[in-house]
Amino acid sequence: MQESKIILAFVGMPGAGKSEAAAYLQKKGFPFIRFGQVTDNGLLEMGLPLTPDNEKMFREKIRKELGMAAYAIKSVSAIEKMLSENDFIVIDGLYSWEEYVYLKQKFSYLTLVHVFSEPTKRYERLAKRSIRPVPLGDSYKRDTAELENLNKGGPIAIADYLIENNTDSIEDLYKSLDQLIERLKINDKN
């Protein structure tokens, strides 16, 4: 029997389309939590501008203080608040195995969706990004750093669903997301 609530968390490697997927569902009216907001809020509280160096410093600081589940720990109250008002919410930014385990223990209905793109396609997208572009030569190093330092492989490997996003058509991604929502029997009135 399907749980009455669903937390849909997008996982995948950089440039796969996770944020695009989450933003699309947000535009359709689904409540949305971005774990990166923890960094944005933390830097704001510290009076520091949003720069790549400051963001990295904050991420390392919070993970040193709270462990690899830090972003889930810091986001759980926002998740609980949204779930008190909605049956379905979307999370963008779940990275580590520890974040997954922490949330799965609290919310058995946490559902992972692996957004997959081939490395060459992801690297092209990362190089063309307007915000924090990644040079083609650095993309593989970023992949391995995220797998080794952020324990990112576990949530990807254990994902409940897979969405392939290898085309240049954003509409193909949206169509796949609509099919997933239909498959999960979630309506956008929530």
C-alpha positions, 0 to 999 in steps of 0.5 A, spaced: 500 500 500 502 506 498 504 511 503 499 517 503 505 522 503 511 522 498 518 526 499 521 526 492 528 527 492 532 528 486 539 525 486 545 524 480 551 527 478 553 534 476 549 537 470 545 531 470 538 536 470 536 535 478 535 542 479 531 543 472 527 537 474 526 540 481 524 547 478 519 544 473 515 541 479 516 547 483 513 551 477 507 546 477 505 548 484 509 542 488 512 545 494 520 545 494 526 545 498 533 546 496 538 544 501 543 549 498 538 554 501 542 552 508 548 555 505 545 561 502 542 563 509 548 561 513 552 566 509 547 571 510 547 570 517 555 571 517 554 577 513 558 574 507 557 574 500 555 568 496 561 566 492 564 560 490 569 560 496 564 562 501 560 557 499 565 552 500 567 554 506 560 554 509 559 547 507 565 544 510 564 548 516 557 545 517 559 538 515 565 539 520 560 541 526 554 536 524 557 531 520 555 528 513 548 529 514 548 536 516 544 539 510 538 534 512 539 535 519 538 543 518 532 542 513 528 537 517 524 542 520 522 545 513 521 539 511 516 537 517 512 544 516 511 543 508 509 536 510 504 538 515 500 542 509 502 538 503 502 530 501 508 531 496 514 535 496 520 535 492 527 536 495 533 538 490 540 537 493 540 531 497 547 528 496 550 524 501 549 517 504 548 520 511 543 525 508 539 519 505 539 515 511 537 520 516 531 522 512 529 515 511 529 514 518 524 520 519 520 519 513 519 512 510 516 515 504 522 518 502 523 516 494 529 517 490 529 519 483 536 518 479 536 523 474 542 520 469 546 523 463 552 521 460 558 524 462 560 527 456 553 531 456 553 533 463 560 536 462 558 540 456 552 543 460 557 544 466 561 548 461 555 552 458 552 554 465 552 561 466 552 560 474 559 557 476 561 554 470 566 548 470 571 547 465 571 541 461 577 539 463 575 539 471 568 536 470 571 529 471 575 531 477 569 534 480 565 528 479 570 524 483 571 529 488 563 529 489 563 521 490 569 520 494 568 526 499 560 527 499 559 520 499 554 521 493 554 514 490 550 511 495 543 515 494 544 514 486 545 507 486 539 505 491 534 510 487 527 508 486 526 511 479 531 513 474 530 519 469 534 519 463 536 526 461 541 525 455 538 530 450 538 537 449 530 538 449 528 540 456 521 538 453 524 531 454 526 531 461 519 535 462 515 529 459 519 524 463 517 528 469 510 528 468 510 520 466 513 519 473 508 524 477 502 520 473 506 513 475 506 515 482 499 518 482 500 524 484 496 530 482 499 537 482 493 540 486 497 537 492 
